[in-house]
Amino acid sequence: MKIVKLMFYYLLGVLGILGVSIAPQVFATTGIFDVVSYGKAFGQFVVEFFSPDAWVYVYGNPPHEFPIIDVVWDPFVYSMQILLSALIVGFLLAFLFAFLANFLPKVMFNQVKRLVNILESIPDLFIAMSLQLLTLAIFDATGIIIFHVATYDEKAYLAPIITLAILPMVSLFKILLLMIEEELLKDYVVLAKSKGMKKFYILSRHVLKNILPNTFYHSKVIVWGALSSQFVIERVFNVRGLSDILIGDFRPITIAVALILVFTPFFLFYQFVDFMIKEDRMISQPLLFKGKRDRWFTGLKIRPRFKKMSLPTINKPHPLRALLSGIKGFVVHMKNWKFAVGFLFFIVVISYSSFYSMLTNNHIDQVRLHYAEDGITLLSTPAHPPGEPFLLGSDQLGFSLWDQIVVGAKFTLIFAIIIALLRVVIGFVFGIVYAYYCKPRFQKGLEKVIDSIHFLPLSVIAYLLLTPIVMPTAMGFTYTFNERILLEIIILTFLVVPLTSILIGKEIKQVMQQEFIASAHILGGSKLHILRKHIFPHIGPRLTIFFGQQFIQVLLIFIHLGVFDFFFGGTFIKPGDPPRSITHEWSGLIGNTKNELRGDFWIVLWVLLAFMISIFAMQLIIQGVKEVQQEKVGVLYNKRRLRRNKNDEWKQEESVTREQVTFTRVYTDRETFEEKL
């Protein structure tokens, strides 16, 4: 039976891949909203997919047909060698560093956690660029090449593996630190210490063993991010892997075969390990769901007569009161310096970009030839280096990089915020449906189906779906500017909504298992009242943190798509000139990055720093929200507040002591007076 379910879920994943594979072709011919044409094309492609004659790869000029497996297999093996090596190296180093970090002094341990937050904000493209610049610097100084770039004759391994391994290592290292900290607070660790067991023995024999199942489930998200990063790393290091195959023959059959080859091994591996892990298989019943006559609550039937009980009416909150409560919560968060710095960064940058655009009408300075003061001596030609005529230099056409970054800031940050916010809001709505109205068996099946998304690279799917939208044809753009913006927001939002819905739904289910929810339900609270008064206040901070994570993911997708000249709002292509972004959003400066990293590297250096600072600012907001919530439950991060509380305690102790001393003296004097009488 389990094998049948496994094959069913695998077949659903394959059908999803087939549906994505035909999307670029259908969107370019019949449009994105023609559902009937899409259904017909999907049916025809399913039939074609199971026909052996269709499995051909078209390449060359004039085009020639080759057996697709013979063409795709070697690049697939090459890509998997890089990916698996990077994941193994990254995971092993993460476990090693997390284990050793727990033996550091408390001060150094806190510094390590701060360093991890900084490293997590570095995009993979910045790491690739740094490695290439380091290689060039060492080669110029010593004549030694430490990293090779792939060619048709040789294959590059070391540089792509190192670049791809860093972010999984940092992500897993951060997760392991948090899980080990929580595990060390459990009772069995206290018991083990009381018996004289050493910390090394407790960590190696008990803690690491207990956190392995959770680590396995967290690794899915890390693998998902690594799959997306590989799509870009192969492009930057000229790796002739699956990304090169996809770009060479952009037909549905090639896309489907390539994605299925990536999907299959990861799906089978995680399903097998999930089956082998021994865990509690009991499925908790939903707390509330509609019945014809009765309500069910944790297995106890509540008779209709309880509905006739006179319960206190629940007053609806006044909108002004809710607004004041929201303002009060915001003020509390602004007292945390991390939240305040991150929030003010976005306010200042977006405001400055908006005012600059209104005052100058998005003007960007351009200097083709930069002469000295005599007007004769030619100092530089595009791309101008930093200094003069522009502070940050210029691109290949002589446009100021500073002006482009300022103009594009509002488009990059605002649309990233909109997409992240839509992911969270829509995911919250569907999460309520998932937690309240879906039966346990349906929830389990839905989780299995949506879990397959982790084994498909998000950047590749976005690349496939956005191709007919942002890239112009010989006749121009298929859609207008507003339509392109709207379609990109919809696609980048709904690609992740299934995952966000399940994650938020699980958070709601955890809150619904608490005892205070049971009390509220027995007292007559409606579903809406329980959701508004009890569930949302508990998961609200988690939704804020989740929003920050989605914002960072959107920025990373912008970077990945920028490497392939896919710019938000559309790509302007003029013969003889490099591709440009119509909206001047930041990823527009990343086009042709592969070539500029070896020459005018400052073109992408400044924009990557802008992305990095934005990601770090959002991480500050996330950390600030966490600290504010932890302060509410008694964990004080504010040293001044901690000192103030201690001083107040000391003052209270001193006042109590003085009162006791005064009372003793008075009582002693009175006793002496009575003796004299």
C-alpha positions in Angstrom: 0.0 0.0 0.0 2.8 2.4 0.8 4.5 1.6 -2.5 1.2 2.5 -4.3 1.0 5.8 -2.4 4.6 6.6 -3.3 4.0 5.9 -7.0 0.9 8.0 -6.8 2.7 11.0 -5.3 5.5 10.6 -7.8 3.1 10.5 -10.7 1.5 13.7 -9.5 4.9 15.4 -9.3 5.7 14.3 -12.9 2.3 15.6 -14.1 3.2 18.9 -12.4 6.5 19.0 -14.2 4.8 18.4 -17.6 2.4 21.2 -16.8 5.3 23.6 -16.2 7.2 22.4 -19.2 4.5 23.5 -21.7 3.9 26.8 -20.0 6.5 28.9 -21.9 5.3 27.7 -25.3 1.6 28.1 -24.5 2.0 31.5 -22.9 3.9 32.8 -25.9 1.3 31.6 -28.4 -2.2 31.7 -26.9 -1.6 33.9 -23.8 -1.5 33.2 -20.1 -5.3 33.4 -19.5 -6.5 31.0 -22.2 -7.2 28.0 -19.9 -8.9 26.0 -22.6 -5.9 26.1 -25.0 -3.6 25.3 -22.1 -5.7 22.2 -21.2 -5.6 21.0 -24.8 -1.9 21.6 -25.1 -1.3 19.7 -21.8 -3.3 16.7 -23.0 -1.4 16.6 -26.3 1.9 16.8 -24.6 1.1 14.0 -22.1 0.4 11.8 -25.1 3.5 13.0 -26.8 5.7 12.5 -23.7 4.9 8.7 -23.7 5.8 8.4 -27.4 9.5 7.3 -27.9 9.7 9.3 -31.2 9.3 12.6 -29.3 12.4 12.0 -27.1 14.8 13.9 -29.3 17.1 16.9 -28.6 17.3 19.5 -31.4 20.6 21.4 -31.7 22.9 23.0 -34.3 22.5 25.3 -37.3 20.9 23.8 -39.4 19.2 21.9 -36.5 19.9 18.2 -36.1 18.0 15.7 -33.9 19.8 13.5 -31.3 18.4 11.0 -28.8 17.6 13.2 -25.8 18.9 10.8 -23.1 22.3 10.5 -24.8 22.6 14.3 -24.8 21.1 15.1 -21.4 22.7 12.3 -19.3 26.3 13.5 -19.1 25.4 17.1 -18.2 23.0 15.7 -15.6 25.7 13.6 -14.0 28.1 16.6 -14.1 25.5 18.8 -12.4 24.7 16.2 -9.8 28.4 15.7 -9.0 28.7 19.4 -8.2 25.5 19.6 -6.3 25.9 16.5 -4.2 29.5 17.3 -3.4 28.6 20.8 -2.3 25.8 19.5 -0.1 27.9 16.8 1.5 30.8 19.2 2.2 28.4 21.9 3.4 26.4 19.6 5.7 29.6 17.9 7.2 31.2 21.3 7.9 27.9 22.6 9.5 27.8 19.6 11.9 31.4 20.0 12.7 31.3 23.7 13.4 28.0 23.5 15.3 29.5 20.7 17.5 32.7 22.7 18.2 30.9 26.0 18.7 29.2 24.7 21.8 32.6 24.4 23.6 33.3 28.1 23.0 33.0 30.7 25.8 29.6 32.4 25.9 31.0 35.7 24.6 32.6 34.0 21.6 29.5 31.9 21.0 27.4 35.0 20.7 29.8 36.5 18.3 29.7 33.4 16.1 25.9 33.7 15.9 26.2 37.3 14.8 28.8 36.3 12.2 26.4 33.6 10.9 23.7 36.3 10.4 26.1 38.4 8.3 27.2 35.4 6.2 23.6 34.4 5.5 23.0 37.8 3.9 25.7 37.3 1.3 24.2 36.3 -2.1 25.7 33.3 -3.9 26.6 35.5 -6.9 28.8 37.6 -4.6 30.7 34.6 -3.4 31.2 33.4 -7.0 32.4 36.9 -8.0 34.8 37.0 -5.0 36.3 33.6 -5.9 36.9 34.7 -9.5 38.5 38.0 -8.4 40.7 36.1 -6.0 41.7 33.7 -8.7 42.7 36.6 -11.0 44.6 38.4 -8.2 46.6 35.3 -7.4 47.3 34.6 -11.1 48.6 38.1 -11.7 50.9 37.9 -8.6 52.2 34.3 -8.9 51.0 33.0 -12.3 49.2 30.1 -10.5 45.5 29.3 -11.3 43.8 28.0 -8.2 40.3 27.7 -9.7 39.5 26.6 -13.3 36.5 27.8 -15.3 34.8 25.1 -17.3 35.4 24.8 -21.0 34.4 22.3 -23.7 37.6 20.3 -23.0 37.8 20.6 -19.2 35.3 20.4 -16.4 35.5 22.8 -13.4 34.7 21.3 -10.0 36.4 23.0 -7.1 35.1 26.6 -7.6 31.5 25.7 -8.2 31.5 23.2 -5.3 33.0 25.8 -2.9 30.6 28.5 -4.0 27.6 26.2 -3.8 28.6 24.7 -0.4 28.9 27.9 1.6 25.2 28.9 1.8 23.9 25.4 2.7 26.7 25.2 5.4 25.7 28.6 6.9 22.0 27.8 6.8 22.3 24.4 8.4 24.9 25.7 10.9 22.4 28.3 12.1 19.6 25.8 12.4 21.8 23.3 14.3 22.9 26.0 16.8 19.3 26.8 17.6 18.3 23.1 17.9 21.3 22.2 20.1 20.5 25.2 22.4 16.9 24.0 22.8 18.0 20.4 23.3 20.5 21.3 26.0 17.7 22.8 28.1 15.8 19.5 28.4 15.5 17.5 31.5 17.5 14.5 30.3 20.5 16.7 29.7 20.3 18.0 33.3 20.1 14.5 34.5 23.1 13.4 32.5 25.1 16.3 33.8 24.1 15.4 37.4 25.5 11.9 36.8 28.9 13.4 35.9 28.7 12.9 32.1 30.9 15.2 30.1 29.5 17.7 27.6 31.3 16.0 24.7 29.7 12.7 25.5 26.2 14.3 25.9 26.5 16.1 22.6 27.9 13.2 20.6 25.7 10.4 22.0 22.4 12.1 22.9 21.9 15.6 21.5 23.1 15.1 18.0 21.1 11.8 17.7 17.9 13.5 18.9 18.1 16.4 16.5 18.8 14.3 13.4 15.1 13.8 12.5 14.4 17.5 12.6 17.6 18.3 10.8 16.5 15.9 8.0 13.2 17.8 7.5 15.0 21.2 7.6 17.4 20.0 4.9 14.6 20.0 2.3 14.5 23.7 2.3 18.3 23.9 2.2 18.4 21.5 -0.8 15.6 23.6 -2.5 17.8 26.7 -2.2 20.9 24.9 -3.4 19.0 23.7 -6.5 18.1 27.2 -7.4 21.6 28.5 -6.7 23.1 25.8 -9.0 21.2 27.2 -11.9 23.1 30.5 -11.5 26.5 29.0 -10.5 26.6 26.9 -13.6 26.1 30.0 -15.7 28.8 32.0 -13.9 31.4 29.3 -14.0 30.6 28.3 -17.6 29.6 24.8 -16.4 28.1 22.7 -19.2 25.4 21.2 -17.1 21.6 20.9 -17.1 21.2 24.7 -17.3 23.1 24.8 -20.6 20.9 22.0 -21.9 17.7 23.9 -21.1 18.9 27.1 -22.7 20.2 25.2 -25.8 16.9 23.5 -26.6 14.0 25.3 -25.0 11.3 22.8 -26.0 8.8 21.2 -23.6 10.2 17.7 -24.0 13.7 18.9 -23.1 12.5 20.9 -20.1 10.4 17.9 -18.9 13.2 15.4 -19.1 15.7 17.7 -17.4 13.4 18.5 -14.5 12.3 14.9 -14.0 16.0 13.8 -13.8 16.5 16.3 -11.0 13.2 15.6 -9.3 13.4 11.8 -9.2 16.5 11.1 -7.1 15.7 13.7 -4.4 12.0 12.6 -4.2 12.9 8.9 -3.8 15.7 9.6 -1.3 13.6 11.8 1.0 10.6 9.4 0.8 12.8 6.5 1.7 14.4 8.2 4.7 11.0 9.5 5.8 9.8 5.9 5.8 12.8 4.7 7.7 12.7 7.4 10.5 10.7 6.0 13.4 8.3 8.7 14.6 4.9 9.0 16.1 2.5 8.2 13.3 -0.6 9.3 15.2 -2.6 11.9 13.4 -4.3 14.5 15.6 -7.9 15.2 15.0 -8.8 18.7 13.9 -10.2 20.8 16.8 -13.1 22.2 14.8 -15.0 21.2 11.8 -18.6 21.5 10.6 -21.0 18.7 11.4 -24.7 18.4 10.6 -25.9 18.5 14.2 -23.0 18.5 16.6 -19.6 20.0 17.1 -16.6 17.9 17.9 -13.8 19.0 20.1 -10.8 16.8 20.6 -13.0 13.7 20.4 -15.6 15.0 22.9 -19.1 15.5 21.5 -20.8 18.7 22.7 -24.6 18.3 22.7 -26.8 20.9 21.1 -28.2 21.9 24.6 -24.9 23.7 25.3 -25.7 26.1 22.5 -28.7 27.3 24.5 -26.5 28.4 27.5 -26.6 32.1 28.1 -23.0 33.2 27.4 -21.6 36.7 27.7 -21.8 38.5 24.4 -18.5 39.2 22.7 -18.2 42.8 21.8 -16.5 43.5 18.4 -13.4 45.6 18.7 -13.8 49.2 17.6 -11.6 50.0 14.5 -10.0 52.9 16.4 -9.1 50.7 19.3 -7.6 48.1 17.0 -5.6 50.9 15.3 -4.3 52.2 18.6 -3.4 48.6 19.6 -1.4 48.2 16.4 0.4 51.6 16.9 1.3 50.6 20.4 2.7 47.3 19.2 4.7 49.1 16.5 6.1 51.5 19.1 7.2 48.6 21.3 9.1 47.1 18.4 10.7 50.4 17.5 12.3 50.4 20.9 14.3 47.5 19.8 17.4 48.9 18.0 17.7 46.1 15.5 14.1 46.4 14.4 14.3 50.2 14.3 17.5 50.2 12.2 16.2 47.7 9.7 12.8 49.4 9.4 14.3 52.9 9.0 16.7 51.6 6.3 13.8 50.7 4.1 11.8 53.8 4.9 14.8 56.1 4.1 15.9 54.3 0.9 12.4 54.0 -0.6 11.6 57.6 0.3 14.8 58.9 -1.1 14.4 56.9 -4.3 10.8 58.1 -4.7 11.6 61.8 -4.2 14.6 61.6 -6.5 12.3 60.1 -9.3 9.7 62.8 -8.7 12.2 65.6 -8.8 14.3 64.4 -11.8 11.8 62.3 -13.7 14.1 59.2 -13.3 17.0 61.0 -14.9 20.2 59.1 -15.1 23.5 60.9 -16.0 25.4 59.5 -18.9 29.0 60.3 -20.1 30.3 58.6 -23.2 33.8 60.0 -23.2 35.4 61.5 -20.1 38.0 64.2 -20.9 40.3 66.1 -18.6 39.8 69.8 -17.9 41.7 70.8 -21.1 39.0 69.0 -23.1 41.5 67.1 -25.2 43.0 64.4 -22.9 40.8 61.4 -22.9 40.7 60.0 -19.3 38.3 57.0 -19.7 35.7 55.4 -21.8 32.7 53.3 -20.7 32.6 51.5 -18.4 34.1 54.4 -16.3 35.8 53.2 -13.1 34.7 54.6 -9.7 35.9 58.1 -9.0 35.3 60.4 -11.9 33.0 61.3 -13.6 30.8 59.3 -11.2 31.3 58.3 -7.6 30.5 54.6 -8.2 31.5 54.5 -11.8 29.3 53.7 -14.8 28.1 50.7 -16.9 29.1 49.8 -20.4 27.0 52.6 -21.9 28.3 55.3 -19.6 25.2 55.6 -17.3 25.9 56.4 -13.7 25.7 53.4 -11.4 24.7 55.6 -8.4 21.7 57.1 -10.3 20.6 53.6 -11.5 20.8 52.2 -8.0 18.8 55.1 -6.6 16.1 55.0 -9.2 15.8 51.3 -9.1 15.7 51.0 -5.3 11.9 51.7 -5.1 11.0 49.2 -7.8 13.3 46.5 -6.3 12.3 46.9 -2.6 8.6 47.8 -3.0 7.8 44.9 -5.4 9.8 42.5 -3.3 7.8 43.6 -0.2 4.5 43.3 -2.2 5.3 39.8 -3.4 6.5 38.6 0.1 3.4 40.2 1.7 1.0 38.5 -0.8 2.7 35.1 -0.2 2.1 35.4 3.6 -1.4 36.8 3.4 -2.7 34.3 0.8 -0.8 31.5 2.6 -2.5 32.6 5.8 -6.0 32.4 4.2 -5.3 29.0 2.7 -3.6 27.9 6.0 -6.9 28.6 7.9 -8.8 26.4 5.4 -6.1 23.7 5.8 -6.2 23.7 9.6 -10.0 24.2 10.1 -11.8 22.4 7.4 -9.4 19.7 5.9 -9.6 16.2 7.4 -6.4 14.6 8.7 -6.1 12.2 5.9 -6.5 14.9 3.3 -4.0 17.1 5.2 -1.4 14.3 5.1 -1.9 13.7 1.4 -1.8 17.4 0.6 1.5 17.7 2.5 3.0 14.9 0.5 2.0 16.4 -2.8 3.2 19.9 -2.0 6.4 18.6 -0.4 7.5 17.6 -3.9 8.0 21.3 -4.7 11.2 21.2 -2.6 12.8 19.0 -5.3 12.3 21.5 -8.2 14.6 24.5 -8.4 12.5 27.7 -7.9 14.7 29.9 -10.1 14.4 27.4 -13.0 10.6 27.3 -12.7 10.4 31.2 -12.5 12.8 31.3 -15.5 10.5 29.0 -17.6 7.2 30.8 -16.7 8.6 34.4 -17.1 10.3 33.8 -20.4 7.3 34.8 -22.7 6.5 37.7 -20.4 9.7 39.7 -19.8 11.6 38.8 -23.0 10.5 40.7 -26.2 10.0 38.9 -29.5 10.8 40.3 -32.9 7.4 42.1 -32.8 8.1 43.5 -29.3 6.6 42.6 -26.0 3.5 40.3 -25.9 2.1 42.2 -22.9 1.9 45.8 -21.9 4.1 47.2 -19.1 1.3 47.0 -16.4 0.4 43.5 -17.5 4.0 42.4 -17.2 4.3 43.8 -13.7 1.0 42.2 -12.7 1.8 38.8 -14.2 5.3 38.7 -12.6 3.8 39.5 -9.2 1.2 36.7 -9.7 3.7 34.1 -10.9 6.4 34.8 -8.2 3.7 34.8 -5.6 1.8 31.7 -6.4 4.9 29.6 -7.0 5.4 29.6 -3.2 1.8 29.9 -2.0 1.3 26.1 -1.7 4.3 25.8 0.6 3.5 28.9 2.7 -0.1 27.6 3.1 1.0 24.3 4.6 3.6 25.9 6.8 1.2 28.5 8.2 -1.5 25.9 8.5 0.8 23.7 10.7 1.5 26.8 12.9 -2.3 27.3 13.3 -2.8 23.6 14.2 -0.1 23.8 16.9 -1.9 26.8 18.5 -5.2 25.0 18.2 -3.9 22.2 20.4 -3.4 24.5 23.3 -5.6 24.3 26.4 -6.8 28.0 26.3 -8.3 27.3 22.8 -10.3 24.5 24.4 -11.5 26.9 27.1 -12.5 29.5 24.6 -14.4 27.0 22.5 -16.3 25.6 25.5 -17.3 29.1 26.6 -19.0 29.6 23.3 -16.4 31.4 21.2 -17.0 31.2 17.5 -14.3 30.2 15.0 -13.9 33.8 14.0 -13.6 35.0 17.6 -11.0 32.3 18.4 -9.1 33.0 15.3 -9.0 36.8 15.9 -8.5 36.8 19.7 -6.4 33.8 20.3 -4.8 32.3 17.2 -3.7 35.4 15.3 -2.0 37.1 18.3 0.1 33.9 18.8 1.2 33.4 15.2 1.3 37.1 14.3 5.0 37.5 15.2 5.8 34.2 13.3 4.1 35.6 10.3 6.3 38.7 10.5 9.4 36.5 10.6 8.0 34.5 7.8 7.4 37.7 5.7 11.1 38.7 6.2 12.2 35.3 5.0 10.0 35.5 1.9 11.3 39.0 1.2 14.9 37.7 1.2 14.0 34.8 -1.0 12.4 37.2 -3.5 15.5 39.3 -3.7 17.6 36.2 -4.3 15.3 35.2 -7.2 15.7 38.7 -8.6 19.5 38.2 -8.5 19.3 34.7 -10.2 17.0 35.9 -12.9 19.2 38.9 -13.5 22.1 36.7 -14.5 19.9 35.4 -17.4 18.9 39.0 -18.4 15.4 38.5 -16.9 14.5 41.9 -15.4 11.5 42.9 -13.4 9.1 44.8 -15.7 10.7 43.7 -18.9 14.1 43.5 -20.6 15.0 46.2 -23.2 17.2 44.7 -25.9 18.9 46.9 -28.5 21.3 45.4 -31.1 24.9 46.1 -30.1 24.1 47.2 -26.5 23.9 45.0 -23.4 20.3 44.2 -22.2 18.8 46.8 -19.8 16.0 46.9 -17.3 13.0 49.0 -18.2 12.4 49.9 -14.6 16.1 50.2 -13.7 15.5 47.7 -10.8 18.7 46.4 -9.4 18.9 43.0 -11.1 19.2 45.0 -14.4 22.8 45.8 -13.5 23.6 42.1 -13.1 23.0 41.3 -16.8 26.1 39.9 -18.6 27.6 39.4 -15.1 29.6 36.4 -16.3 31.6 38.6 -18.6 32.0 41.7 -16.4 33.4 39.7 -13.4 36.7 39.4 -15.3 36.8 43.1 -16.3 34.7 45.9 -15.1 33.7 44.2 -11.9 32.4 47.3 -10.1 29.3 47.2 -12.3 28.0 44.3 -10.3 29.9 44.9 -7.1 27.8 47.9 -6.0 24.5 46.4 -6.9 25.3 43.2 -5.1 26.3 45.2 -2.0 22.9 47.0 -2.2 21.2 43.6 -2.3 23.4 42.4 0.6 22.6 45.5 2.8 18.9 45.1 2.1 19.0 41.4 3.1 20.9 42.2 6.2 18.5 45.0 7.1 15.6 42.5 6.8 17.5 40.1 9.0 17.8 42.8 11.6 14.0 43.3 11.5 13.5 39.5 11.9 15.9 39.4 14.8 14.2 42.4 16.4 10.8 40.8 16.2 12.2 37.6 17.8 13.8 39.5 20.7 10.6 41.6 21.4 8.6 38.4 21.6 11.1 36.7 23.8 11.2 39.7 26.1 7.4 39.3 26.5 7.9 35.7 27.8 10.7 36.7 30.2 13.9 36.5 28.1 15.5 40.0 28.4 17.9 41.0 25.7 18.0 44.7 26.7 20.9 45.1 29.0 19.8 48.5 30.2 16.4 47.1 31.1 18.0 44.2 32.8 20.2 46.5 34.9 17.2 48.7 35.6 15.2 45.7 36.9 18.1 44.6 39.0 18.5 48.1 40.5 14.7 48.2 41.2 15.0 44.8 43.0 18.0 46.1 45.1 16.1 49.3 46.0 13.1 47.2 47.1 15.3 45.0 49.2 17.0 48.0 50.8 13.7 49.7 51.6 12.3 46.5 53.2 15.5 46.2 55.2 15.3 49.8 56.4 11.6 49.3 57.5 12.6 46.2 59.5 15.5 48.0 61.2 13.2 51.0 62.1 10.5 48.8 63.5 13.0 46.9 65.6 14.4 50.1 67.0 11.0 51.5 67.9 10.0 48.2 69.5 13.2 48.0 71.5 12.8 51.5 72.8 9.2 50.9 73.8 10.1 47.7 75.6 12.9 49.5 77.5 10.5 52.3 78.5 7.9 49.8 79.8 10.6 48.1 81.9 11.6 51.5 83.4 8.0 52.1 84.4 
